[in-house]
Amino acid sequence: MACTTCGKPKCGCKDTPLTTIPQYQCPPDVDCPTPSPCGEYVDSACVYYNDAGITDLNIEEGASLQSIIQRLVLAATGNISCVTGACQSTFNIYPANITATTITVAWAPSFTATVGTTYQVSYKTLAALSWNVFPTQPYTDPTQLVITGLITETDYLVRVLTDCGGSSCYSVTLQIKTK
């Protein structure tokens, strides 16, 4: 799987297929433990859907697994209009860079974004009651924002609001830990 289009500088993809450690058969011995299957780790931004489109969720061939998961989460939590409506959320929100005191959050523009569409990033710690909200940003491709002044080794919730002028939709909420 090539990583020329994943959009992340250190995505870790290589031009090799996924591999799984072979399943070993225990000899006929009652004391032999049952082996656990090996897990696979993939970067969801680097895995692409290669099948017929799914119109119910506007999933097209070539969509990243990351965007598909984010669409499914929004649909499952009752926000189907943010997946299929006239003002759709962004579906490719991810941490582009994480340091001890900063998080760079990046996202692809909404499929329904036009020149008047704006984005607004908000964040908070897990314990906080209210969100810190950045001023709106105009439509650009790609879009990102650096959140600064954060606390080391702290979990933050981050989301992006897509505002289409008359309606708006939040992205999924990511939980990101500073280093």
C-alpha positions, 0 to 999 in steps of 0.5 A: 500500500503506497503512502503518496496520498495519505497527506501525513508526513510520518504516516508509516505506510510502506509498499508492502501488503499487510501480514499476519503471523501464522496461526500455530497449532498446539500439539495434542496436549491439555497444558498447551495454551490457546494462542491469541490471534495476531493484531494488525495496526494500520494508519486509517488515513493511509487505507483507501476504500476500493469498492462500489460507492455507498450512497447512504453515507456518501462514501465513494471509491477512494475514500480513506478509512479515516473518513469512513469511520468518521462518517459512520460515527456521525451517522450512528450518533444521530447526525445523519444530516451532517453526513448527507445534508446540504451542510456536511461536516468535515470527515478527515480531522486528524492531529497533524503534529503533537508536541508537549504544549501544542496540537496541530489539528488538520482537516479536509474541507467539507464536500459541501463547502463553498467560498462562504463556508467557515470552520471553527476549531474548539478544544478542552481538557477532559475535565473542563466544562466549557470549550475554548473556541478559536475565531472562524477560519475561511474555506481553504484546502487543506485547513489546519490550526495550531493549538498552543499553550497546552499542558504536557501529557494531558488529554484534550478533546478537539472538534471542528465546526463547519458553518455553511451560513444557514446551517452548521455541523460538528466533526467527530470529537478527537481525544488527543494527548500532548507529549 
